[in-house]
Each structure stands twice: as structure tokens, then as C-alpha cells.
Amino acid sequence: MFCGPLLAQGELDPQDRMFWRNERSIGALFNTDGWSVIYRELRQTKPSNRYFFEGSVEGFKHPKEIKLSNYYFQSPGTFVFGKLNSTWTVGFGAGWQQEIFGKHDLGGVSVSWFAGGGATLLFAKPIYYDVIVLVGQDYYTIEEQKFDLTIHQPLDIMGKSSFFKGFDEIKLYPGLYARGGFSFEYSKNDRLTHTIEVGVSVHAYNKTIPIMATEDNRQILPALFVGYRFGM
């Protein structure tokens, strides 16, 4: 039998710790179907329990989006062939967070689970393309047109028109969302928070969202996400 010394813990935290820890933070999430920016306020009710309110802005993309460029006309930009609308959402919700493992040492990590949801409003702005239109045999002109699957081909498109084109045609789609997962808080300063989050989100709307010129558009949008939050 052999034995030796074993260090049971790291450096102890000498800070004056706050027992009640409310929190305000802002974060960015990378989703499998887009991106999110979230502002969150947490209010502590017990040493390991918090409820929170949050507001978010999110952008969505279709899984069949592929960026192309018109090599024949040497267009400077790229475009997604067949995309009908740019989509983003504004959401407000509430939820609950509970700590599973606390953080007691410098360099330690606290682990919590969280779940929440609320209302969301999706904005769908039509996309316009700079389309090459032939005038006779030797001349062409550029026109701003919406995508039409029956007449447009990849080589007919020079690129995307201005992002602001089509703002007067935005359509709104109300819906609900739910988001849940795990938080890993690792800040060495007890008055700051650095948090990594992973989890699952689901958005559901009253109608199918026409992102692409395909029958594969959906009304319910599930996604996985990983993100980072910073706050005080």
C-alpha cells in the first residue's frame, strides 16, 4: 500500500461575499439557426434561487441558406439565392434559475439550471435583389426585384439591394418562446459575473415564417445555443 499528500481545494476566496446577489447582465448567444442578444435581470429569493426578467433581440436563418456570388458578372458581394425575407425578433419574458453547485474557491465555477419564456414578435422584411435584365442582345440594365422562383436563376442576380429597401413592407408575426439550459459562472470577483450558458430554445408563431422560397419553411423553430453573459 502506498500513500501521499493530496490537495483538497484551491486558494480560498478572501473577499467579503454578498449573501443576496441580484444581477444585471447582457449577453450574446450563438444559435444553430441564428444569433441572440439578451439583457437579463435576476432577483434572488433564497441563497440558491433566483427569478429573472429578460429582453432579447434575435436573428434567424433558414438551414438551406447558401451564399453565392455571380462569377459571370464579377459581382462584388454575395447573396442567398431563394431567400424571401430577412427575419429578426424582439422578445420579453421571465423565468427561474436555481444553483446546483456553489462556488467557494478562487477560480471555482458555480453551476445552475434555468428555464423561462415569454412573448416574441417577429419582423419579416422582404429582400430585394439587383437583377440583370437584358435589353436587346447586347445591353442590360439592373432592376431591384423581389425573388421569383419561376423566373430568376443564380446568374440573373448581381447581388442584394440596399438593406433598407422593403422596410415599408415589413410583416409582423406574434408568437411565444421558451429557453432553458445550464449556466456556468466563473468570475473571480464576487461583484462581477462572467457566465457561459448552453441550452435549448423554441420559438412558435401563429403562421409559417416565409424565409425561403421553399415548402420547408416552419412555424416552430427549435435550436441549440451557447452564449456568454457579463454583468454586475
Residue pairs with C-beta under 8 A, 6 or more apart in sequence:
9 104
9 105
10 105
10 106
10 107
10 108
11 105
11 106
11 107
12 104
12 105
12 106
13 104
13 105
13 106
13 108
13 190
15 189
15 190
16 190
17 190
18 190
18 191
19 47
20 44
21 44
22 41
22 42
22 43
22 44
23 40
23 41
23 42
23 50
23 193
23 231
23 232
24 39
24 40
24 41
24 42
24 231
24 232
25 39
25 40
25 42
25 193
25 195
25 229
25 230
25 231
25 232
26 37
26 38
26 39
26 40
26 229
26 230
26 231
27 37
27 38
27 40
27 195
27 197
27 227
27 228
27 229
27 230
28 35
28 36
28 37
28 38
28 227
28 228
29 35
29 36
29 37
29 38
29 197
29 225
29 226
29 227
30 225
30 226
30 227
31 58
31 201
31 223
31 224
31 225
32 223
32 224
32 225
33 60
33 61
33 62
33 63
33 221
33 223
34 58
34 59
34 60
34 61
34 223
35 58
35 59
36 56
36 57
36 58
36 59
36 201
36 225
36 227
37 56
37 57
37 58
38 54
38 55
38 56
38 227
38 229
39 54
39 55
39 56
40 52
40 53
40 54
40 229
40 231
41 52
41 53
41 54
42 50
42 51
42 52
42 97
43 50
43 51
43 52
44 50
45 51
47 99
48 98
48 99
48 102
49 96
49 97
49 98
49 99
50 96
50 97
50 98
51 94
51 95
51 96
51 97
52 94
52 95
52 96
52 97
52 114
52 116
53 92
53 93
53 94
54 92
54 93
54 94
54 95
54 116
54 118
55 90
55 91
55 92
56 89
56 90
56 91
56 92
56 93
56 120
57 88
57 89
57 90
57 91
58 88
58 89
58 91
58 120
58 203
59 87
59 88
59 89
60 87
60 88
60 89
60 122
60 203
60 209
60 211
60 221
61 211
62 83
62 211
62 212
62 214
62 216
62 217
64 82
64 212
64 214
64 216
65 80
65 83
65 212
66 80
66 81
67 78
67 79
67 80
68 78
68 79
68 80
68 81
68 154
69 75
69 77
69 78
69 79
69 159
70 154
70 155
70 157
70 158
70 159
72 155
73 132
73 155
73 158
75 158
75 159
76 159
77 159
77 160
78 159
79 129
79 157
79 159
79 160
81 147
81 154
81 157
82 147
82 149
82 212
82 213
82 214
83 127
83 147
83 211
83 212
83 213
84 126
84 127
84 146
84 147
84 210
84 211
84 212
84 213
85 124
85 125
85 126
85 127
85 171
85 209
85 210
85 211
86 124
86 125
86 127
86 163
87 122
87 123
87 124
87 125
87 209
87 211
88 122
88 123
89 120
89 121
89 122
89 123
89 175
89 177
89 203
90 120
90 121
90 123
91 118
91 119
91 120
91 121
91 177
92 118
92 119
92 120
93 116
93 117
93 118
93 119
93 177
93 179
94 116
94 117
94 118
95 114
95 115
95 116
95 117
95 179
95 180
96 114
96 115
96 116
97 112
97 113
97 114
97 183
98 112
98 113
98 114
99 110
99 111
99 112
100 111
100 112
100 113
101 109
101 110
101 111
102 110
103 109
103 110
103 185
103 186
106 188
107 186
107 188
108 186
109 184
109 185
109 186
110 184
110 185
110 186
111 182
111 183
111 184
112 182
112 183
112 185
113 180
113 181
113 182
113 183
114 180
114 181
114 182
114 183
114 197
114 199
115 178
115 179
115 180
116 178
116 179
116 180
117 176
117 177
117 178
117 179
118 176
118 177
119 174
119 175
119 176
119 177
120 174
120 175
120 176
120 177
120 203
121 172
121 173
121 174
121 175
122 172
122 173
122 174
122 175
122 203
122 205
122 209
123 170
123 171
123 172
124 170
124 171
124 172
124 173
124 209
124 210
124 211
125 166
125 167
125 169
125 170
126 146
126 166
126 169
126 170
127 146
127 147
127 160
127 161
127 166
128 144
128 145
128 146
128 160
128 161
128 162
128 165
128 166
129 144
129 145
129 146
129 147
129 152
129 157
129 158
129 159
129 160
129 161
130 142
130 143
130 144
130 157
130 158
130 159
130 160
130 161
131 142
131 143
131 144
131 145
131 152
131 156
131 157
131 158
132 140
132 141
132 142
132 155
132 156
132 157
132 158
133 140
133 141
133 142
133 143
134 140
135 141
142 158
144 161
144 165
145 152
147 213
149 213
173 205
173 206
173 207
173 209
174 205
174 206
175 203
175 204
175 205
175 206
176 203
176 204
177 201
177 202
177 203
177 204
178 201
178 202
179 199
179 200
179 201
179 202
179 225
180 199
180 200
180 201
181 197
181 198
181 199
181 200
181 225
182 197
182 198
182 199
183 195
183 196
183 197
183 229
184 195
184 196
184 197
185 193
185 194
185 195
186 194
186 195
186 196
187 193
187 194
191 232
192 230
192 231
192 232
193 229
193 230
193 231
193 232
194 228
194 229
194 230
195 228
195 229
195 230
196 226
196 227
196 228
197 225
197 226
197 227
197 228
197 229
198 224
198 225
198 226
198 227
199 224
199 225
200 222
200 223
200 224
200 225
201 222
201 223
201 224
201 225
202 220
202 221
202 222
202 223
203 220
203 221
203 223
204 219
204 220
204 221
205 219
205 220
205 221
206 219
207 219
208 217
208 218
208 219
209 217
209 218
209 219
209 221
210 217
211 217
